[in-house]
Amino acid sequence: MIALATLAALAASAASTLPVFSVLVAPPVGPDEECPSARQVTEAMQARFPAFVIVPGEPSLPVRTDVVRALVDVAADGTVVRFSLVDVRGETQLRRTLPAPGRGRPVADCLALADTLATIVERYLGTITYEAPDMSLPDPPGPAVVVAKQPPPPPSASLPPPAPRAALILAGLGWRMPAGQGAAGEIEARIGAEVDVLRTTPRVAAIFSVGVAPPIEAAFEWNGESRTTTLTRLPARVGASLRLPAGPGWVEPAAVVGVDLLIRSATADATGGSQSPSARFAPGLEALVGYRLKIAGPVHLRARAAIGYAIARYDIDVPGGQTIFSTPRAHASFGIDTGVLFQ
């Protein structure tokens, strides 16, 4: 009897080390630059209870009685993490709010917080009673019937969607300074967009922008008459940028190619005569860097600086060979953009 009791105790102890939960957990989704990120929380849960985590691309588990989805929401400044578990009916089954280390902290701090969240989920799952299937007596023996095995049905809950693709719509003002002594600067307005191409860490985005600079007017003499002519510059840019977490925001280096459309307006004299406008294209390259902050909700603010090099430059003359406009070989620019993030 003592030996049987000892074996029963050992069997109970071994069974207690193997958790049997009555629900599956769909891991959270979100950007990789958060602390902790959704990926870090998922990996922590896989380390603690891998058989009960639904992950895209892995073999499906048999249908369970319920599924809960994990949600992670990190405050804009990274100092607070709100974590919850929501069932398939949309009802919150668990909610916790924890302090976080903030942006720019070591990865080890983020991994430790992710493990804490996984521990909270593991303890919660341990409080749900596992319901074993009913055991019934076998039917009396009868004629042998061969039944083909059917594959198990798919899980009742869908897998979590991939991380959302983000798009940032921007509008801003800048100041462009041509290289060279005596060169005058000019204001430049622009609108543009950034769209995620790779949702890895760091994220890669395609960037597009168009803009306009105020017209520049010049006066000259021709055949004893005073005349004026105007040059308008319309810049367009396309390129790629990275998003690197840094402190409370993101550093965004970028490389772009572009073209300036130079439109020389009609030249009028004192009698009201005019000449047809002409246009030229000035291609160039730019390297820029920006620092972006989340202001409130989807609204963001970014400061930027750039240097550019003209592949082709022009001297624009008037009748008589007088040069009145010259495009620079190089320039620097500085600006502020505001934008709205869509996900």
LUMDRENMAR-468277 format. One record per residue (C-alpha): x, y, z; residue in one letter. Coordinates in steps of 0.001 Angstrom, whole numbers. Layout:
<atoms>
ATOM:X:Y:Z:A .
...
</atoms>
This chain:
<atoms>
ATOM:0:0:0:M .
ATOM:2853:2405:835:I .
ATOM:4462:1729:-2566:A .
ATOM:1161:2409:-4380:L .
ATOM:697:5663:-2497:A .
ATOM:4257:6748:-3362:T .
ATOM:3730:6006:-7069:L .
ATOM:458:7945:-7060:A .
ATOM:2165:10951:-5462:A .
ATOM:4980:10887:-8035:L .
ATOM:2460:10691:-10885:A .
ATOM:504:13644:-9506:A .
ATOM:3717:15666:-9132:S .
ATOM:4766:14972:-12733:A .
ATOM:1312:15898:-14058:A .
ATOM:1427:19194:-12173:S .
ATOM:4534:20266:-14144:T .
ATOM:2706:19905:-17462:L .
ATOM:21:22624:-17734:P .
ATOM:-3228:21720:-19470:V .
ATOM:-5185:24863:-20354:F .
ATOM:-8724:25073:-21711:S .
ATOM:-8096:28009:-24070:V .
ATOM:-5714:29059:-26822:L .
ATOM:-3970:32452:-26930:V .
ATOM:-3752:34545:-30106:A .
ATOM:-618:36711:-29671:P .
ATOM:-654:40511:-30021:P .
ATOM:230:42441:-33181:V .
ATOM:1858:45857:-33439:G .
ATOM:4967:47798:-34467:P .
ATOM:8389:46390:-33610:D .
ATOM:9729:49684:-32234:E .
ATOM:7519:49611:-29101:E .
ATOM:8930:48519:-25727:C .
ATOM:7920:45782:-25294:P .
ATOM:7011:44998:-28905:S .
ATOM:4269:42571:-29904:A .
ATOM:6964:40225:-31247:R .
ATOM:8806:40205:-27894:Q .
ATOM:5581:39392:-26003:V .
ATOM:4761:36594:-28481:T .
ATOM:8217:35028:-28089:E .
ATOM:7934:35201:-24277:A .
ATOM:4560:33375:-24369:M .
ATOM:5989:30768:-26757:Q .
ATOM:8804:30143:-24274:A .
ATOM:6359:29574:-21368:R .
ATOM:3410:27741:-22982:F .
ATOM:4251:27105:-26666:P .
ATOM:1525:24488:-27250:A .
ATOM:-1228:27018:-26536:F .
ATOM:-88:29990:-28653:V .
ATOM:-1591:30443:-32132:I .
ATOM:1132:31677:-34490:V .
ATOM:694:32215:-38275:P .
ATOM:2604:29693:-40349:G .
ATOM:2711:26948:-37693:E .
ATOM:571:23743:-37653:P .
ATOM:-2907:24319:-36232:S .
ATOM:-3974:22870:-32854:L .
ATOM:-7242:20925:-32336:P .
ATOM:-10357:22992:-31674:V .
ATOM:-10533:24175:-28026:R .
ATOM:-13440:25465:-26003:T .
ATOM:-12394:29106:-26383:D .
ATOM:-9739:31488:-27712:V .
ATOM:-8512:34742:-26175:V .
ATOM:-6611:37440:-28059:R .
ATOM:-3768:39380:-26399:A .
ATOM:-3670:43154:-26896:L .
ATOM:-660:45371:-26044:V .
ATOM:-965:49185:-26031:D .
ATOM:2187:51210:-25237:V .
ATOM:1768:54890:-24337:A .
ATOM:3302:57476:-26679:A .
ATOM:6140:58217:-24250:D .
ATOM:6747:54503:-23606:G .
ATOM:6265:54759:-19811:T .
ATOM:2980:52813:-19494:V .
ATOM:1882:49470:-20983:V .
ATOM:-1804:48503:-21068:R .
ATOM:-2315:44731:-21540:F .
ATOM:-5583:42825:-21920:S .
ATOM:-7043:39484:-22998:L .
ATOM:-10254:39591:-25060:V .
ATOM:-12408:36538:-25887:D .
ATOM:-14087:35760:-29221:V .
ATOM:-17219:37637:-28087:R .
ATOM:-15184:40838:-27637:G .
ATOM:-15433:40774:-23815:E .
ATOM:-12327:41642:-21798:T .
ATOM:-11293:38729:-19566:Q .
ATOM:-8086:40252:-18138:L .
ATOM:-6707:43791:-17958:R .
ATOM:-3416:44983:-16482:R .
ATOM:-1596:48351:-16553:T .
ATOM:2158:48189:-15890:L .
ATOM:4951:50804:-15774:P .
ATOM:7368:50605:-18715:A .
ATOM:11016:51717:-19069:P .
ATOM:10245:54345:-21752:G .
ATOM:11700:54848:-25215:R .
ATOM:15396:54455:-25894:G .
ATOM:15977:51928:-23061:R .
ATOM:18085:48747:-23442:P .
ATOM:16471:45771:-25184:V .
ATOM:16971:43689:-22020:A .
ATOM:14469:45890:-20141:D .
ATOM:11885:45372:-22890:C .
ATOM:12442:41582:-22873:L .
ATOM:12026:41490:-19081:A .
ATOM:8709:43333:-19308:L .
ATOM:7562:40994:-22105:A .
ATOM:8326:37984:-19873:D .
ATOM:6327:39594:-17048:T .
ATOM:3292:39867:-19355:L .
ATOM:3730:36231:-20427:A .
ATOM:3834:35182:-16741:T .
ATOM:582:37070:-16092:I .
ATOM:-1088:35218:-18992:V .
ATOM:252:31855:-17785:E .
ATOM:-1134:32417:-14283:R .
ATOM:-4490:33514:-15716:Y .
ATOM:-4712:30386:-17888:L .
ATOM:-3952:28278:-14834:G .
ATOM:-7076:29609:-13103:T .
ATOM:-9403:28289:-15858:I .
ATOM:-10633:24780:-15135:T .
ATOM:-9795:22248:-17813:Y .
ATOM:-12854:20243:-18866:E .
ATOM:-11899:16702:-19888:A .
ATOM:-14160:14916:-22386:P .
ATOM:-16861:12609:-20960:D .
ATOM:-15828:8952:-20662:M .
ATOM:-18541:6420:-21553:S .
ATOM:-18570:2629:-21516:L .
ATOM:-17792:962:-24847:P .
ATOM:-20637:-557:-26884:D .
ATOM:-20978:-4339:-26960:P .
ATOM:-18763:-5973:-29535:P .
ATOM:-20291:-6225:-32995:G .
ATOM:-19248:-6642:-36632:P .
ATOM:-15966:-4961:-37399:A .
ATOM:-16464:-1763:-39356:V .
ATOM:-13600:-5:-41083:V .
ATOM:-13878:3816:-40748:V .
ATOM:-11552:6106:-42675:A .
ATOM:-9747:8647:-40524:K .
ATOM:-10799:12241:-41164:Q .
ATOM:-8401:15154:-40671:P .
ATOM:-9148:17312:-37622:P .
ATOM:-11299:20382:-38305:P .
ATOM:-9531:23743:-38503:P .
ATOM:-9452:26012:-35430:P .
ATOM:-12652:27971:-34862:S .
ATOM:-10746:31253:-34373:A .
ATOM:-8888:32969:-37187:S .
ATOM:-5184:33664:-36889:L .
ATOM:-4190:37210:-35883:P .
ATOM:-3697:39589:-38807:P .
ATOM:-206:40778:-39738:P .
ATOM:1111:44078:-38445:A .
ATOM:-681:46974:-40188:P .
ATOM:993:48928:-42981:R .
ATOM:1390:52585:-42019:A .
ATOM:1079:55656:-44258:A .
ATOM:2068:59190:-43181:L .
ATOM:607:62227:-44979:I .
ATOM:2818:65323:-44542:L .
ATOM:2709:69051:-45233:A .
ATOM:5421:71552:-44335:G .
ATOM:7514:74633:-44967:L .
ATOM:11268:74911:-45474:G .
ATOM:14100:77298:-46220:W .
ATOM:16485:76468:-49087:R .
ATOM:19967:78012:-49190:M .
ATOM:21923:77731:-52483:P .
ATOM:25677:77291:-52225:A .
ATOM:27844:80214:-53272:G .
ATOM:28568:83707:-52091:Q .
ATOM:25755:86177:-52444:G .
ATOM:23153:83497:-53233:A .
ATOM:19728:84345:-51829:A .
ATOM:17626:81786:-49947:G .
ATOM:13982:81064:-50635:E .
ATOM:10937:79586:-48907:I .
ATOM:9626:76245:-50161:E .
ATOM:6230:74644:-49374:A .
ATOM:5661:70944:-49891:R .
ATOM:3162:68133:-49419:I .
ATOM:3991:64446:-49499:G .
ATOM:3498:60930:-48163:A .
ATOM:5494:58053:-46651:E .
ATOM:4210:54476:-47114:V .
ATOM:5715:51405:-45411:D .
ATOM:7414:48983:-47808:V .
ATOM:9086:46588:-45303:L .
ATOM:7459:46184:-41853:R .
ATOM:10637:44872:-40227:T .
ATOM:12984:46594:-37785:T .
ATOM:14035:49152:-38935:P .
ATOM:11023:49853:-41110:R .
ATOM:11598:50974:-44714:V .
ATOM:9213:53451:-46335:A .
ATOM:8803:54901:-49828:A .
ATOM:8560:58715:-49823:I .
ATOM:6989:61114:-52313:F .
ATOM:6636:64913:-52278:S .
ATOM:5826:67877:-54506:V .
ATOM:6255:71548:-53721:G .
ATOM:6397:75113:-54909:V .
ATOM:8699:78094:-54320:A .
ATOM:7593:81726:-54644:P .
ATOM:8285:83219:-58099:P .
ATOM:11497:85241:-58532:I .
ATOM:11206:88409:-60608:E .
ATOM:13996:90208:-62445:A .
ATOM:14084:93448:-64480:A .
ATOM:16288:94184:-67485:F .
ATOM:16645:96666:-70339:E .
ATOM:16021:95699:-73981:W .
ATOM:16038:98136:-76903:N .
ATOM:15674:101033:-74523:G .
ATOM:12606:99522:-72804:E .
ATOM:12257:98233:-69231:S .
ATOM:11057:94655:-69077:R .
ATOM:10488:92049:-66384:T .
ATOM:10581:88258:-66369:T .
ATOM:9639:85720:-63677:T .
ATOM:11036:82275:-62797:L .
ATOM:8931:79742:-60838:T .
ATOM:10410:76520:-59398:R .
ATOM:8248:73415:-58784:L .
ATOM:10239:70625:-57016:P .
ATOM:9234:66924:-56997:A .
ATOM:10985:64203:-54982:R .
ATOM:10860:60375:-54656:V .
ATOM:13029:58060:-52544:G .
ATOM:13257:55736:-49520:A .
ATOM:13686:56296:-45783:S .
ATOM:14382:54283:-42631:L .
ATOM:12598:54604:-39276:R .
ATOM:14931:54174:-36271:L .
ATOM:13540:54487:-32694:P .
ATOM:15459:57122:-30690:A .
ATOM:14268:58520:-27374:G .
ATOM:10591:59559:-27490:P .
ATOM:10500:59606:-31318:G .
ATOM:12162:58290:-34466:W .
ATOM:15201:59283:-36542:V .
ATOM:14407:59046:-40266:E .
ATOM:17382:59187:-42685:P .
ATOM:16465:59170:-46375:A .
ATOM:17909:59297:-49877:A .
ATOM:15888:60837:-52712:V .
ATOM:16104:61732:-56373:V .
ATOM:14157:64620:-57774:G .
ATOM:13617:67151:-60477:V .
ATOM:12897:70884:-60384:D .
ATOM:10542:72178:-63047:L .
ATOM:11731:75713:-63918:L .
ATOM:9073:77834:-65617:I .
ATOM:10085:81172:-67040:R .
ATOM:6964:83271:-67454:S .
ATOM:6134:85623:-70296:A .
ATOM:8230:88769:-70550:T .
ATOM:6180:91938:-70779:A .
ATOM:7265:95392:-71918:D .
ATOM:5723:98795:-71337:A .
ATOM:3368:98337:-74289:T .
ATOM:1907:95139:-72914:G .
ATOM:3712:92806:-75311:G .
ATOM:4674:89332:-74096:S .
ATOM:6663:86252:-75022:Q .
ATOM:5629:82614:-74674:S .
ATOM:6678:80959:-71380:P .
ATOM:9417:78326:-71449:S .
ATOM:10203:75374:-69164:A .
ATOM:13297:73383:-68220:R .
ATOM:13915:70347:-65993:F .
ATOM:16777:70317:-63460:A .
ATOM:17395:66802:-61999:P .
ATOM:19270:66325:-58719:G .
ATOM:20023:64143:-55680:L .
ATOM:19349:64784:-51971:E .
ATOM:20339:63206:-48654:A .
ATOM:18198:64208:-45700:L .
ATOM:17518:63290:-42090:V .
ATOM:14505:64038:-39924:G .
ATOM:13420:63548:-36330:Y .
ATOM:9710:62784:-35835:R .
ATOM:7625:62989:-32648:L .
ATOM:4096:61825:-31924:K .
ATOM:2169:64887:-30700:I .
ATOM:-1357:63613:-30041:A .
ATOM:-3176:60595:-31461:G .
ATOM:-2225:60224:-35145:P .
ATOM:-723:63750:-35382:V .
ATOM:3086:63906:-35774:H .
ATOM:5678:66691:-36042:L .
ATOM:9055:66365:-37814:R .
ATOM:12101:68601:-38163:A .
ATOM:14310:67912:-41194:R .
ATOM:17573:68988:-42811:A .
ATOM:18944:68103:-46244:A .
ATOM:21796:68704:-48641:I .
ATOM:21357:68449:-52403:G .
ATOM:23419:68301:-55578:Y .
ATOM:22202:69315:-59047:A .
ATOM:22959:66854:-61829:I .
ATOM:22269:69612:-64376:A .
ATOM:22262:73367:-63783:R .
ATOM:21269:76301:-65989:Y .
ATOM:22056:79948:-66651:D .
ATOM:18886:81608:-67918:I .
ATOM:19541:84544:-70230:D .
ATOM:17402:87278:-71715:V .
ATOM:17748:88846:-75171:P .
ATOM:21142:90453:-75452:G .
ATOM:22954:87647:-73585:G .
ATOM:22395:89000:-70059:Q .
ATOM:22144:86217:-67409:T .
ATOM:19360:86955:-64912:I .
ATOM:18848:83528:-63266:F .
ATOM:21399:80833:-62356:S .
ATOM:20536:77511:-60738:T .
ATOM:22986:76403:-57985:P .
ATOM:25204:73339:-58161:R .
ATOM:24519:72494:-54485:A .
ATOM:22143:73612:-51746:H .
ATOM:21090:72983:-48130:A .
ATOM:17552:73099:-46767:S .
ATOM:15814:73028:-43384:F .
ATOM:12131:72619:-42592:G .
ATOM:9276:71568:-40319:I .
ATOM:6552:69095:-41350:D .
ATOM:3255:68154:-39727:T .
ATOM:1572:64890:-40602:G .
ATOM:-1210:62404:-39874:V .
ATOM:-430:58683:-39525:L .
ATOM:-2878:56154:-40997:F .
ATOM:-2733:52426:-40169:Q .
</atoms>
